[in-house]
Amino acid sequence: MNDFSKKMSFDYAQIGDVRLHFATAGTGERLVILLHGFPEFWYSWRHQIEVLSRDFTVVAPDLRGYNLSSKPSRIADFEMEHLVDDVTGLIRHFGREQAALVGHDWGAAVAWATAQKHPEYVSKLAALQVPPMSVWRKNLTFKQILTSWYMLFLQIPRLPEWLLSRNNFALLKRALVNSTARGDVFTPEDLAEYEKSWNEAGAINSAVNYYRANFSKFFTQPHVAEQRIKVPTLFIFGERDHAIVSETVRGVEQFIDAQYSELRIPNAAHWVQQEAAEEVSAALLKFLND
């Protein structure tokens, strides 16, 4: 971690039965919540926390099941409705009525769902890489299904956890390093921080349970009309993503009934806020201050 980490603070919020660990920085009047994805934790936002905290109060939680947050034992505890409740509870924990939500990967899915179910809590929404489920289903192709093979694999009991944990989490480390658009995104120090978080008891099982609890929403549920997004929205997409093909994120604006902007980054892949840290941070700062 860089010297900025000394300016951050860490604490816990009790949200119902779940205790969420979070990093926070800044004292701005407006609250910004950064939601990470699989298989990460608050640390994936280290670059953005430093920039955004100059203007805002920034909170980056470990989502339930990750790193130092509570790890519920049941698969059903990771269904989307509970993840949304965590976000709204976190906003209330900070004594606010609203927050701007910024999410990547699973964090993006949670941010979209929160804006759909509780728009009164969301002042602005920025989503990275993952479109809303209505867009995912509308654009779903055989190519995307093949690319998402790992989601089916993760439904198998116990085996994914064993494989992901072998050899000091070698498979997860390769997933980070080898799926970037360039080779210097994750330093040995970064990987050590990730390994430390994965070593928390139950963390890998919890991370996999996100897919087990919500798999049907990706592929097997019939297409149904979902609530449209009614808050100002920014969508950021690294075009070299190996997990989400570009066709899958077409037409996001068709589901937004508010100000919408989109940023495509040709030389970034899935870990976009770390691969193109300066560009993503600048875009978020402009969007949130606009």
VEXKE-337928 format. One record per residue (C-alpha): x, y, z. Coordinates in steps of 0.05 Angstrom, whole numbers, plus 5000, padded with zeros to 4 digits. Each point is the difference from the previous one (the first is absolute). Layout:
N
XYZ/...
END
This chain:
290
500050005000/502350714987/500850575049/492750214988/497749395039/502350365063/494550524987/494749464996/496149715058/496849325009/493849815040/493949555001/492650124989/494849525029/494749924946/494749525025/503449345014/506150184958/506150395023/503250374942/507250225002/501650634961/505550484981/498450745000/503450664983/498050724990/495150465036/495850264942/492650145010/498049494947/500949255011/502949544947/499849255009/504749564960/497849284990/505249484978/499249354962/502549294999/505149805026/502050675030/498850445061/500250745016/507350034976/497949974927/497950735007/506650255030/501350474942/493050304998/499650095076/506050454998/497150444945/492750025019/501250135074/502550704983/492850204986/495749475033/499349545060/501949344967/498349325029/502549354970/497049405036/502149274997/493549714974/496949475044/504249374999/506450354979/506450165039/498150255070/492450044991/495249475027/499549354963/493049715003/499749254994/494049914955/500150084924/493350375004/503350535043/503650254937/493850124958/499650694969/494650265046/504649925060/505850344963/495450594985/497950045073/507350035020/501050624956/493950375025/501849825071/507050274990/497250664975/495750055063/506049815043/503450644976/493850415016/498650164928/493649964959/503749894934/506749804972/503349954932/501449274985/506049774959/500549264986/504549524962/498349284980/495549725055/500150695032/497150284936/494449485001/498450205071/500250744983/495249904941/495349605044/500150525055/498450564951/494249584973/497149805067/501550625041/501350604954/498550465059/506749785031/504250124937/502150704978/504449754943/502149334972/506649794967/500749284977/506449694973/500149414952/493349675019/493550264969/493249955034/497049304997/494750224951/505550204951/503949365014/493949574984/498050404939/506949944970/501749305023/503649604945/503049314995/506850345000/498550325068/497449345027/506549664980/504050575030/496149925065/501449255007/503250125068/493250205029/497549304986/506349695029/499250405064/493349655013/503649355017/500449895076/506850075034/504449874938/500650744979/502250205070/505349465000/502750194932/500050755013/503749915066/505549524975/507250224998/498850655038/494250204955/504249934936/493849964956/497150645027/506650364993/500549784927/492850234989/502150705022/506750044965/498449644934/493450334985/502750714998/501650394937/507250085023/504649645048/501750515054/493250145031/500649565061/506550055037/502649455047/497850455057/493050044972/499549254993/502449925072/494250445023/495149584960/502949355027/499250265071/492650154987/498949314968/503149665061/494550265045/495949405023/494049894955/501850554950/500849564939/493649615015/496250655008/502750294935/497849384962/493250025034/498450664964/499749594935/496249425032/494750465030/498750414937/501749544942/492849934977/499550754992/505549994948/497649434955/493849605020/494850525019/495450224943/500950714977/495550455040/499250755000/504350315055/499450685031/503750514959/505850415028/497650705019/506450315027/505850334962/504449434976/507149904974/502149334969/507449854991/502449404959/507049754987/499349714930/505149455008/496049645054/500849244997/493949865042/494850464968/499850074925/498650684970/493449784969/497349875070/500450735020/496650314939/494250475011/500650145074/497250694987/493449694978/498549815072/501850675032/494750535011/504950535023/506550344979/504649474971/507249994978/504649444979/507649924999/503349464958/507449875015/503149604942/506549835035/497149735065/496949335018/495849755058/503750335058/498850684969/500550455061/507049725013/502349934928/497850704981/500150305069/501150734980/494949994944/494749665043/501350465060/499650624957/493549774968/496949845067/502250665030/496950394942/493649605001/499050055075/501550755000/495950164939/
END
